[in-house]
Amino acid sequence: MKEKIGAAQMVCLTAFFTCGVLMTGAINKVGHDLWLAAIFAAIIAIPFILIVARLSKLQPEKDLFEIAENALGKLFGKLTNVIFLAYAVLVCAVTLRTMTEFVHVVAMPRTPRIFTAIAIILVCAYAASKSVTVVARSSVMMLAVFILIILVLVSGSKISSFASITPVFDVSVGEMANQTGSLFLYLFPDIFFLLVPLSQLKTKRSVRNVLLFGFGIGFIILFVSIFISLLSLGERTFVEMHFPLFESTSTTAIGGFIQRIEVVGAISELIATFIKLSIVFHVAARGIVRFTKAEAERDLVFPLALLIAAVSVLLFGNTIELRSFVSMSFVFSLVVVVALPVVIWVATEIRHASDVKKSGAGAKVLY
């Protein structure tokens, strides 16, 4: 029997899913208008959040892989699930490598990356072996700590003027559209993975409201982080830095006696990214269990963890290659994040309408 996740826990998971990304300056193509592009990207993400809520309502207690097979049939459903599984492993590898680079740059430059990657992913594997509810329960406390850290950083930020973000919309419509699409695929590439923890959600509240509330909290945190970093560092420094959100904490000072609290910024970013990595890892493990027909998910999590650690280190030679890979994978992300989920949603709606018609029921499934 599946353990259940409460509404508050699902809100926190969704929030971390939204803000749990180590932002790099390399994705900034519109300079000081990055904050505006982030708003547009979030607006684009909202319809997909609603699709996730609708799918969860139409097929309660079904995860992403089960919903895909029910909607597309066994053959096309399994092919789609192979793509989702490969994408989950890829997202895990990219996220893990980004975390590894962050630790390498910030704290342990002489430590081989493979050891850092293994240490991080084994903790995720342990959490996955204990069930996603462990991560869900932990996320409630961690989100409270995370918000407190963000408030401390914001209150201590040195912002002299808003000149570094003006003039507003100082780029062409085409450039802004390109940056918005890139940000959407960079910040929210795995929204549909939320269908896996949603399969264990137990609440009387609207699934749509739960997801939107969590998404709103996460985006506010993300937006404030980007906005404050742009103001603190300036456009040029933000673009040049590997991890500008972390670097902006070096300018933080509270009351003249608390200064250079980079470690606080590092902890906050690692907390958010770790929760997101744990959930995506759980999705990958769930997919492998479905294909291998293993008796228990915990039997495969540690071999999967070592595979992801190896891929994260071997696939990218350095940070430049990682950034290039992320840029080139946007087309693949577009298919997985946009095309396939929409097809699954449409197919599910058609099947549901057909089932209602056959049963003669006129009741509609409401949010």
Contacts in CASP RR format, 6 or more apart in sequence:
PFRMAT RR
TARGET T0000
AUTHOR 0000-0000-0000
METHOD contacts of the structure
MODEL  1
MKEKIGAAQMVCLTAFFTCGVLMTGAINKVGHDLWLAAIFAAIIAIPFIL
IVARLSKLQPEKDLFEIAENALGKLFGKLTNVIFLAYAVLVCAVTLRTMT
EFVHVVAMPRTPRIFTAIAIILVCAYAASKSVTVVARSSVMMLAVFILII
LVLVSGSKISSFASITPVFDVSVGEMANQTGSLFLYLFPDIFFLLVPLSQ
LKTKRSVRNVLLFGFGIGFIILFVSIFISLLSLGERTFVEMHFPLFESTS
TTAIGGFIQRIEVVGAISELIATFIKLSIVFHVAARGIVRFTKAEAERDL
VFPLALLIAAVSVLLFGNTIELRSFVSMSFVFSLVVVVALPVVIWVATEI
RHASDVKKSGAGAKVLY
2 61 0 8 1.000
2 199 0 8 1.000
2 200 0 8 1.000
3 131 0 8 1.000
3 133 0 8 1.000
3 200 0 8 1.000
4 133 0 8 1.000
4 200 0 8 1.000
4 201 0 8 1.000
4 202 0 8 1.000
5 13 0 8 1.000
5 132 0 8 1.000
5 133 0 8 1.000
5 136 0 8 1.000
5 197 0 8 1.000
5 200 0 8 1.000
5 201 0 8 1.000
5 202 0 8 1.000
6 136 0 8 1.000
6 201 0 8 1.000
6 202 0 8 1.000
6 203 0 8 1.000
7 201 0 8 1.000
7 203 0 8 1.000
7 205 0 8 1.000
7 210 0 8 1.000
8 140 0 8 1.000
9 133 0 8 1.000
9 136 0 8 1.000
9 137 0 8 1.000
9 139 0 8 1.000
9 140 0 8 1.000
10 136 0 8 1.000
10 197 0 8 1.000
10 198 0 8 1.000
10 201 0 8 1.000
10 203 0 8 1.000
10 210 0 8 1.000
10 211 0 8 1.000
11 210 0 8 1.000
11 213 0 8 1.000
11 214 0 8 1.000
11 217 0 8 1.000
12 136 0 8 1.000
12 139 0 8 1.000
12 140 0 8 1.000
12 142 0 8 1.000
12 143 0 8 1.000
12 214 0 8 1.000
13 135 0 8 1.000
13 136 0 8 1.000
13 139 0 8 1.000
13 194 0 8 1.000
13 197 0 8 1.000
13 275 0 8 1.000
13 279 0 8 1.000
14 194 0 8 1.000
14 210 0 8 1.000
14 211 0 8 1.000
14 213 0 8 1.000
14 214 0 8 1.000
14 215 0 8 1.000
14 217 0 8 1.000
14 218 0 8 1.000
15 139 0 8 1.000
15 143 0 8 1.000
15 214 0 8 1.000
15 215 0 8 1.000
15 216 0 8 1.000
15 217 0 8 1.000
15 218 0 8 1.000
15 221 0 8 1.000
16 139 0 8 1.000
16 142 0 8 1.000
16 143 0 8 1.000
16 146 0 8 1.000
16 218 0 8 1.000
16 272 0 8 1.000
16 275 0 8 1.000
16 276 0 8 1.000
16 279 0 8 1.000
17 190 0 8 1.000
17 191 0 8 1.000
17 193 0 8 1.000
17 194 0 8 1.000
17 275 0 8 1.000
17 276 0 8 1.000
17 279 0 8 1.000
18 187 0 8 1.000
18 188 0 8 1.000
18 214 0 8 1.000
18 215 0 8 1.000
18 216 0 8 1.000
18 217 0 8 1.000
18 218 0 8 1.000
18 219 0 8 1.000
18 221 0 8 1.000
18 222 0 8 1.000
19 218 0 8 1.000
19 219 0 8 1.000
19 221 0 8 1.000
19 222 0 8 1.000
19 225 0 8 1.000
19 272 0 8 1.000
20 222 0 8 1.000
20 269 0 8 1.000
20 272 0 8 1.000
20 273 0 8 1.000
20 275 0 8 1.000
20 276 0 8 1.000
21 95 0 8 1.000
21 186 0 8 1.000
21 187 0 8 1.000
21 222 0 8 1.000
21 272 0 8 1.000
21 273 0 8 1.000
21 276 0 8 1.000
22 98 0 8 1.000
22 99 0 8 1.000
22 102 0 8 1.000
22 243 0 8 1.000
22 245 0 8 1.000
22 269 0 8 1.000
22 273 0 8 1.000
23 225 0 8 1.000
23 226 0 8 1.000
23 229 0 8 1.000
23 243 0 8 1.000
23 244 0 8 1.000
23 245 0 8 1.000
24 98 0 8 1.000
24 242 0 8 1.000
24 243 0 8 1.000
24 244 0 8 1.000
24 323 0 8 1.000
25 238 0 8 1.000
25 239 0 8 1.000
25 240 0 8 1.000
25 241 0 8 1.000
25 242 0 8 1.000
25 244 0 8 1.000
26 239 0 8 1.000
26 323 0 8 1.000
27 182 0 8 1.000
27 183 0 8 1.000
27 186 0 8 1.000
27 326 0 8 1.000
28 34 0 8 1.000
28 179 0 8 1.000
28 238 0 8 1.000
28 239 0 8 1.000
29 175 0 8 1.000
29 178 0 8 1.000
29 179 0 8 1.000
29 182 0 8 1.000
30 36 0 8 1.000
30 37 0 8 1.000
30 171 0 8 1.000
30 175 0 8 1.000
30 176 0 8 1.000
30 179 0 8 1.000
31 171 0 8 1.000
31 235 0 8 1.000
31 238 0 8 1.000
31 239 0 8 1.000
32 164 0 8 1.000
32 165 0 8 1.000
32 166 0 8 1.000
32 170 0 8 1.000
32 230 0 8 1.000
32 234 0 8 1.000
32 235 0 8 1.000
33 165 0 8 1.000
33 168 0 8 1.000
33 169 0 8 1.000
33 170 0 8 1.000
33 171 0 8 1.000
33 176 0 8 1.000
33 179 0 8 1.000
34 179 0 8 1.000
34 183 0 8 1.000
34 226 0 8 1.000
34 230 0 8 1.000
34 238 0 8 1.000
35 165 0 8 1.000
35 223 0 8 1.000
35 226 0 8 1.000
35 227 0 8 1.000
35 230 0 8 1.000
36 168 0 8 1.000
36 169 0 8 1.000
36 176 0 8 1.000
37 176 0 8 1.000
37 179 0 8 1.000
37 180 0 8 1.000
37 183 0 8 1.000
38 183 0 8 1.000
38 187 0 8 1.000
38 219 0 8 1.000
38 222 0 8 1.000
38 223 0 8 1.000
38 226 0 8 1.000
39 223 0 8 1.000
40 176 0 8 1.000
40 180 0 8 1.000
40 183 0 8 1.000
41 180 0 8 1.000
41 181 0 8 1.000
41 183 0 8 1.000
41 184 0 8 1.000
41 187 0 8 1.000
41 188 0 8 1.000
42 188 0 8 1.000
42 215 0 8 1.000
42 219 0 8 1.000
42 223 0 8 1.000
44 180 0 8 1.000
44 181 0 8 1.000
44 184 0 8 1.000
45 184 0 8 1.000
45 187 0 8 1.000
45 188 0 8 1.000
45 191 0 8 1.000
45 215 0 8 1.000
46 212 0 8 1.000
46 215 0 8 1.000
48 188 0 8 1.000
48 191 0 8 1.000
48 192 0 8 1.000
48 337 0 8 1.000
48 338 0 8 1.000
48 341 0 8 1.000
49 191 0 8 1.000
49 208 0 8 1.000
49 211 0 8 1.000
49 212 0 8 1.000
49 215 0 8 1.000
50 208 0 8 1.000
50 212 0 8 1.000
51 341 0 8 1.000
51 342 0 8 1.000
51 345 0 8 1.000
52 191 0 8 1.000
52 192 0 8 1.000
52 194 0 8 1.000
52 195 0 8 1.000
52 198 0 8 1.000
52 211 0 8 1.000
52 341 0 8 1.000
53 206 0 8 1.000
53 207 0 8 1.000
53 208 0 8 1.000
53 211 0 8 1.000
53 212 0 8 1.000
53 367 0 8 1.000
54 208 0 8 1.000
54 345 0 8 1.000
54 349 0 8 1.000
54 367 0 8 1.000
55 67 0 8 1.000
55 195 0 8 1.000
55 344 0 8 1.000
55 345 0 8 1.000
55 348 0 8 1.000
56 195 0 8 1.000
56 198 0 8 1.000
56 199 0 8 1.000
56 201 0 8 1.000
56 207 0 8 1.000
57 207 0 8 1.000
57 208 0 8 1.000
57 365 0 8 1.000
57 366 0 8 1.000
57 367 0 8 1.000
58 348 0 8 1.000
58 349 0 8 1.000
58 352 0 8 1.000
58 365 0 8 1.000
59 66 0 8 1.000
59 67 0 8 1.000
59 70 0 8 1.000
59 348 0 8 1.000
60 199 0 8 1.000
61 199 0 8 1.000
61 200 0 8 1.000
62 70 0 8 1.000
62 195 0 8 1.000
62 199 0 8 1.000
63 195 0 8 1.000
63 196 0 8 1.000
63 198 0 8 1.000
63 199 0 8 1.000
63 286 0 8 1.000
64 84 0 8 1.000
64 192 0 8 1.000
64 193 0 8 1.000
64 195 0 8 1.000
64 196 0 8 1.000
64 283 0 8 1.000
65 81 0 8 1.000
65 84 0 8 1.000
65 85 0 8 1.000
65 286 0 8 1.000
65 287 0 8 1.000
65 290 0 8 1.000
66 199 0 8 1.000
67 195 0 8 1.000
67 344 0 8 1.000
67 348 0 8 1.000
68 77 0 8 1.000
68 80 0 8 1.000
68 81 0 8 1.000
68 84 0 8 1.000
68 344 0 8 1.000
69 77 0 8 1.000
69 78 0 8 1.000
69 81 0 8 1.000
70 348 0 8 1.000
70 351 0 8 1.000
71 77 0 8 1.000
71 344 0 8 1.000
71 345 0 8 1.000
71 347 0 8 1.000
71 348 0 8 1.000
71 351 0 8 1.000
72 80 0 8 1.000
72 343 0 8 1.000
72 344 0 8 1.000
72 347 0 8 1.000
80 340 0 8 1.000
80 344 0 8 1.000
81 287 0 8 1.000
81 290 0 8 1.000
81 291 0 8 1.000
82 291 0 8 1.000
83 335 0 8 1.000
83 336 0 8 1.000
83 340 0 8 1.000
84 192 0 8 1.000
84 283 0 8 1.000
84 287 0 8 1.000
84 336 0 8 1.000
84 340 0 8 1.000
85 284 0 8 1.000
85 287 0 8 1.000
85 288 0 8 1.000
85 291 0 8 1.000
87 190 0 8 1.000
87 332 0 8 1.000
87 333 0 8 1.000
87 336 0 8 1.000
88 190 0 8 1.000
88 193 0 8 1.000
88 280 0 8 1.000
88 283 0 8 1.000
88 284 0 8 1.000
88 287 0 8 1.000
89 284 0 8 1.000
89 304 0 8 1.000
89 307 0 8 1.000
89 308 0 8 1.000
89 311 0 8 1.000
90 329 0 8 1.000
91 189 0 8 1.000
91 190 0 8 1.000
91 193 0 8 1.000
91 280 0 8 1.000
92 121 0 8 1.000
92 277 0 8 1.000
92 280 0 8 1.000
92 281 0 8 1.000
92 284 0 8 1.000
92 308 0 8 1.000
92 312 0 8 1.000
93 308 0 8 1.000
93 311 0 8 1.000
93 312 0 8 1.000
93 315 0 8 1.000
94 312 0 8 1.000
94 322 0 8 1.000
94 325 0 8 1.000
94 326 0 8 1.000
95 273 0 8 1.000
95 276 0 8 1.000
95 277 0 8 1.000
95 280 0 8 1.000
96 117 0 8 1.000
96 120 0 8 1.000
96 121 0 8 1.000
96 277 0 8 1.000
96 308 0 8 1.000
96 309 0 8 1.000
96 312 0 8 1.000
97 113 0 8 1.000
97 117 0 8 1.000
97 312 0 8 1.000
97 313 0 8 1.000
97 315 0 8 1.000
97 316 0 8 1.000
97 322 0 8 1.000
98 273 0 8 1.000
98 322 0 8 1.000
99 120 0 8 1.000
99 270 0 8 1.000
99 273 0 8 1.000
99 274 0 8 1.000
99 277 0 8 1.000
100 113 0 8 1.000
100 116 0 8 1.000
100 117 0 8 1.000
100 120 0 8 1.000
100 312 0 8 1.000
100 313 0 8 1.000
101 113 0 8 1.000
101 242 0 8 1.000
101 319 0 8 1.000
101 322 0 8 1.000
102 243 0 8 1.000
102 246 0 8 1.000
102 266 0 8 1.000
102 269 0 8 1.000
102 270 0 8 1.000
102 273 0 8 1.000
103 111 0 8 1.000
103 116 0 8 1.000
103 120 0 8 1.000
103 270 0 8 1.000
104 111 0 8 1.000
104 113 0 8 1.000
104 116 0 8 1.000
105 242 0 8 1.000
105 243 0 8 1.000
106 243 0 8 1.000
106 246 0 8 1.000
106 262 0 8 1.000
106 266 0 8 1.000
107 266 0 8 1.000
108 116 0 8 1.000
113 313 0 8 1.000
114 309 0 8 1.000
114 310 0 8 1.000
114 313 0 8 1.000
117 309 0 8 1.000
117 312 0 8 1.000
117 313 0 8 1.000
118 305 0 8 1.000
118 306 0 8 1.000
118 309 0 8 1.000
120 274 0 8 1.000
120 277 0 8 1.000
121 277 0 8 1.000
121 281 0 8 1.000
121 305 0 8 1.000
121 306 0 8 1.000
121 308 0 8 1.000
121 309 0 8 1.000
121 312 0 8 1.000
122 302 0 8 1.000
122 305 0 8 1.000
123 274 0 8 1.000
124 274 0 8 1.000
124 277 0 8 1.000
124 278 0 8 1.000
124 281 0 8 1.000
124 305 0 8 1.000
125 281 0 8 1.000
125 301 0 8 1.000
125 302 0 8 1.000
125 304 0 8 1.000
125 305 0 8 1.000
126 301 0 8 1.000
127 134 0 8 1.000
127 135 0 8 1.000
127 138 0 8 1.000
127 278 0 8 1.000
127 282 0 8 1.000
128 135 0 8 1.000
128 278 0 8 1.000
128 281 0 8 1.000
128 282 0 8 1.000
128 285 0 8 1.000
128 297 0 8 1.000
128 298 0 8 1.000
128 301 0 8 1.000
129 297 0 8 1.000
129 298 0 8 1.000
129 301 0 8 1.000
129 302 0 8 1.000
130 298 0 8 1.000
132 196 0 8 1.000
132 197 0 8 1.000
132 200 0 8 1.000
132 279 0 8 1.000
132 282 0 8 1.000
133 200 0 8 1.000
135 275 0 8 1.000
135 278 0 8 1.000
135 279 0 8 1.000
135 282 0 8 1.000
136 197 0 8 1.000
138 275 0 8 1.000
139 275 0 8 1.000
142 271 0 8 1.000
142 275 0 8 1.000
143 217 0 8 1.000
145 271 0 8 1.000
146 221 0 8 1.000
146 268 0 8 1.000
146 271 0 8 1.000
146 272 0 8 1.000
147 221 0 8 1.000
149 264 0 8 1.000
149 265 0 8 1.000
149 267 0 8 1.000
149 268 0 8 1.000
150 221 0 8 1.000
150 224 0 8 1.000
150 225 0 8 1.000
150 268 0 8 1.000
152 254 0 8 1.000
152 261 0 8 1.000
152 264 0 8 1.000
153 228 0 8 1.000
153 248 0 8 1.000
153 249 0 8 1.000
153 252 0 8 1.000
153 261 0 8 1.000
153 264 0 8 1.000
153 265 0 8 1.000
153 268 0 8 1.000
154 224 0 8 1.000
154 228 0 8 1.000
155 254 0 8 1.000
156 252 0 8 1.000
156 253 0 8 1.000
156 254 0 8 1.000
157 228 0 8 1.000
157 231 0 8 1.000
157 232 0 8 1.000
157 248 0 8 1.000
157 251 0 8 1.000
157 252 0 8 1.000
158 232 0 8 1.000
158 251 0 8 1.000
158 252 0 8 1.000
158 253 0 8 1.000
159 228 0 8 1.000
159 231 0 8 1.000
159 232 0 8 1.000
162 231 0 8 1.000
164 230 0 8 1.000
164 231 0 8 1.000
164 233 0 8 1.000
164 234 0 8 1.000
164 235 0 8 1.000
165 227 0 8 1.000
165 230 0 8 1.000
165 231 0 8 1.000
165 235 0 8 1.000
169 176 0 8 1.000
171 179 0 8 1.000
182 327 0 8 1.000
182 330 0 8 1.000
185 330 0 8 1.000
185 333 0 8 1.000
185 334 0 8 1.000
185 337 0 8 1.000
186 326 0 8 1.000
187 222 0 8 1.000
188 337 0 8 1.000
189 333 0 8 1.000
189 336 0 8 1.000
189 337 0 8 1.000
190 280 0 8 1.000
190 283 0 8 1.000
190 337 0 8 1.000
191 337 0 8 1.000
192 337 0 8 1.000
192 341 0 8 1.000
193 279 0 8 1.000
193 280 0 8 1.000
193 283 0 8 1.000
194 211 0 8 1.000
196 279 0 8 1.000
196 282 0 8 1.000
196 283 0 8 1.000
196 286 0 8 1.000
197 279 0 8 1.000
197 282 0 8 1.000
198 207 0 8 1.000
201 207 0 8 1.000
201 210 0 8 1.000
203 210 0 8 1.000
206 367 0 8 1.000
207 367 0 8 1.000
208 367 0 8 1.000
209 367 0 8 1.000
221 272 0 8 1.000
225 245 0 8 1.000
226 245 0 8 1.000
228 248 0 8 1.000
229 238 0 8 1.000
229 244 0 8 1.000
229 245 0 8 1.000
229 247 0 8 1.000
229 248 0 8 1.000
230 238 0 8 1.000
232 248 0 8 1.000
232 251 0 8 1.000
233 241 0 8 1.000
233 244 0 8 1.000
233 247 0 8 1.000
233 248 0 8 1.000
233 251 0 8 1.000
237 244 0 8 1.000
237 247 0 8 1.000
238 244 0 8 1.000
241 247 0 8 1.000
242 319 0 8 1.000
243 269 0 8 1.000
245 265 0 8 1.000
245 269 0 8 1.000
246 262 0 8 1.000
246 265 0 8 1.000
246 266 0 8 1.000
246 269 0 8 1.000
249 260 0 8 1.000
249 261 0 8 1.000
249 262 0 8 1.000
249 264 0 8 1.000
249 265 0 8 1.000
249 266 0 8 1.000
250 260 0 8 1.000
250 262 0 8 1.000
252 259 0 8 1.000
252 260 0 8 1.000
252 261 0 8 1.000
253 259 0 8 1.000
254 261 0 8 1.000
281 301 0 8 1.000
281 304 0 8 1.000
281 305 0 8 1.000
281 308 0 8 1.000
284 304 0 8 1.000
284 308 0 8 1.000
285 297 0 8 1.000
285 300 0 8 1.000
285 301 0 8 1.000
285 304 0 8 1.000
286 297 0 8 1.000
288 294 0 8 1.000
288 300 0 8 1.000
288 304 0 8 1.000
289 296 0 8 1.000
289 297 0 8 1.000
289 300 0 8 1.000
292 300 0 8 1.000
294 300 0 8 1.000
315 325 0 8 1.000
316 322 0 8 1.000
316 325 0 8 1.000
352 365 0 8 1.000
356 362 0 8 1.000
356 363 0 8 1.000
END
